Amino acid sequence: MKIGFYNDFKPCILTSEGIIDITDIVTDLDEGVPQLFMERIITSFSSLKDKLTNAMESATVIPFDNIQLRAPIPRPGKVLCGNTNYMEYVPITPARPLISFFKSPDAVIGPGDAIMLPEFRPTIFNHEAELVIVIGKEAKNVQESDALNYVFGYTTGVDVSARAPEEGEAALPGSYGKSFDTFLPIGPSITTADEIDDPNNLQIRYWVNGELRQNYNTSDMEHSVAYMIGALSHVMTLKPGDLIMGGTNHSYLGPLQDRDHAEIEIESIGRNSNIVSDPLKRSWDPNSLRDPKDLIARRESQKTQPHPGNWPFQKIGG
């Protein structure tokens, strides 16, 4: 089932032809705040599922042309992101430590919304197409073997990234190059976890102006979805509606610039598109893409670099 919002954040189910309004079914859960509304739908889903399934069989479908989809998680409590969490096709044993970081929840935008490039001048603005995990219930000190039971569903996400400042530009007041407003398009909906057999076997594709750039499988993750949930839950309590971004394979990353039309698609989850707007009208070479050979060389060099392991599940020599 694919759950989302449309128009003024009315709840809906997405189908191949359009959406089904489910306001009447979930109206008692609406507290007037879209994020809280979705969190209550998530935590009540087991009792709602039969009613929602029946609605899919009998309700009127509203065509997509007649509505505007919205971000299915409008303002998550936490957005946790995997940093270089892909093997880039070069496995390392034992695995390199999991690295993650926070991204601003206010960066979230929905389908069709504009990615607004700020006046800050980086060396480049990049796209990073990623699988996004939506937490379904409170998770604390979860074991990897049980972690997927805490997932409500999955959506698509783009970790828009402003790289280091160009020469002469002042530095940002922190590591916030990924947290500018509008730098996290997600959607078009949340695909519930029961529809995804293995989140680590999904093809992710990303196009800019019709050109296929990123094209990789989540099987290349260095640390699986389950591992990420388990490890992060040992540091902080994960709550319903929190987002975890799985990271990206950096092959063929390229620039985002004014008037670009960008689309992400993850198999079995959906396709989402956004436009890019830059008031400064800057430009980069659209054919200057991240060379996989450079990434492979970096990974090969890491094979001999010592590290202490991955807390809490793997400790080197301990």
Buried (B, 14 or more C-beta within 10 A) or exposed (E): BBBBBBBEBBBBBBBEEBBBBBEEBBEEBBEEEBBBBBBBBBBEBEEBEEEBEEBEEEBEBBEBEEBEBBBBBBBBBBBBBBEBBBBBEBEBEEBBBBBBEEBBBBBBBBBBBEBBBBEBBBBBBBBBBBBBBBBBBBBEEBEBEEBBEBBBBBBBBBBBBBEEBEEEEEEBEEEBBBBBEBBBBBBBBBBBBEEBEEBBEBEBBBBBEEEEBBBBEBEBBBBBBBBBBBBBBBEEEBBBBBBBBBBBBBBBBBBBBBEBEBBBBBBEBBBBBBBBBBEEEBEBEBEEBBEBEEBBEEBEEEEEEEEEBBEEBBEEEE
